[in-house]
Amino acid sequence: MKLRDEGVKGVPIPNIKLATEKKVTTILEEHDAGNELPEDLRNLMERAVRLRRHVDDNGQDMQNKRALQNTESKIRRLVNYYRGDKLEEDFNYTFDVAVDLLES
């Protein structure tokens, strides 16, 4: 986003892939700046943590309880998909694990 907004020497770069012929995630991995979690899994975990805290405060909110169930289901499916490749074999999703991973 910084390259898009500020650019190099005042010239903005709207699309990194066209300029470098590589994806941004590939460039980050080459320089050991990538995330330990895949981005889609991380975003879902952030949403689940936010929803869990909301549901704990507002127990009567049935719509968000259902949204939390759906989000955690998506997380479990993604964990099964990434297990062994980008995640450890014994990785299991729980709320506490998500909080620990996101805060570190």
C-alpha positions as CSV (number, residue, x, y, z in Angstrom):
1,M,0.0,0.0,0.0
2,K,2.9,2.3,0.7
3,L,4.2,1.8,-2.9
4,R,0.8,2.5,-4.3
5,D,0.2,5.6,-2.2
6,E,3.7,7.1,-2.1
7,G,5.6,5.3,-4.8
8,V,9.3,5.3,-5.6
9,K,10.8,8.8,-6.1
10,G,7.3,10.3,-6.2
11,V,6.0,8.0,-8.9
12,P,3.1,5.8,-7.6
13,I,3.1,2.1,-8.5
14,P,-0.5,0.9,-8.9
15,N,0.2,-2.8,-9.3
16,I,3.2,-4.5,-7.8
17,K,2.8,-7.6,-9.8
18,L,3.1,-5.7,-13.1
19,A,6.2,-3.9,-11.9
20,T,8.0,-6.9,-10.4
21,E,6.3,-9.9,-12.1
22,K,5.9,-11.4,-8.6
23,K,3.1,-11.4,-6.1
24,V,3.5,-9.4,-2.9
25,T,3.4,-12.5,-0.8
26,T,6.2,-14.1,-2.8
27,I,8.4,-11.0,-2.3
28,L,7.7,-11.0,1.4
29,E,8.6,-14.7,1.7
30,E,11.8,-14.1,-0.2
31,H,12.8,-11.6,2.5
32,D,11.6,-13.7,5.4
33,A,8.9,-11.1,6.2
34,G,5.9,-13.4,5.6
35,N,3.3,-14.2,8.2
36,E,3.5,-17.5,10.2
37,L,-0.2,-18.0,9.4
38,P,-1.8,-17.8,6.0
39,E,-3.6,-14.5,5.5
40,D,-7.1,-16.0,5.0
41,L,-6.8,-18.0,8.2
42,R,-5.4,-15.1,10.1
43,N,-8.3,-12.8,9.0
44,L,-10.9,-15.4,10.0
45,M,-9.2,-15.9,13.4
46,E,-9.3,-12.1,14.0
47,R,-13.0,-12.1,13.1
48,A,-13.7,-15.1,15.4
49,V,-11.9,-13.4,18.3
50,R,-13.9,-10.2,17.8
51,L,-17.2,-12.1,17.6
52,R,-16.4,-14.3,20.6
53,R,-15.7,-11.2,22.8
54,H,-18.9,-9.6,21.5
55,V,-21.0,-12.7,22.2
56,D,-19.5,-13.0,25.7
57,D,-20.6,-9.4,26.5
58,N,-24.0,-9.8,24.7
59,G,-25.3,-13.3,25.3
60,Q,-28.7,-12.5,23.8
61,D,-27.3,-11.7,20.3
62,M,-28.3,-14.8,18.4
63,Q,-27.3,-13.5,15.0
64,N,-23.7,-13.0,16.0
65,K,-23.7,-16.4,17.8
66,R,-24.6,-18.0,14.5
67,A,-21.9,-15.8,12.7
68,L,-19.4,-17.1,15.2
69,Q,-20.4,-20.7,14.6
70,N,-20.0,-20.2,10.8
71,T,-16.7,-18.4,11.2
72,E,-15.2,-21.1,13.5
73,S,-16.4,-23.8,11.0
74,K,-14.6,-22.0,8.2
75,I,-11.5,-21.9,10.4
76,R,-11.6,-25.6,11.1
77,R,-11.9,-26.4,7.4
78,L,-9.0,-24.1,6.6
79,V,-6.9,-25.7,9.3
80,N,-7.5,-29.1,7.8
81,Y,-6.5,-27.8,4.4
82,Y,-3.3,-26.2,5.7
83,R,-2.3,-28.8,8.2
84,G,1.0,-30.4,7.4
85,D,1.9,-27.8,4.7
86,K,1.8,-24.4,6.3
87,L,0.7,-25.5,9.8
88,E,2.0,-28.2,12.1
89,E,0.4,-31.6,12.0
90,D,-0.9,-31.3,15.5
91,F,-2.4,-27.8,15.2
92,N,-5.9,-27.5,16.5
93,Y,-8.0,-24.3,16.6
94,T,-9.3,-23.1,19.9
95,F,-10.2,-19.5,21.0
96,D,-7.2,-19.4,23.3
97,V,-4.8,-20.5,20.6
98,A,-6.2,-17.9,18.2
99,V,-5.7,-15.1,20.8
100,D,-2.2,-16.3,21.5
101,L,-1.3,-16.4,17.8
102,L,-2.8,-13.0,17.0
103,E,-1.2,-11.2,20.0
104,S,2.3,-12.5,19.3
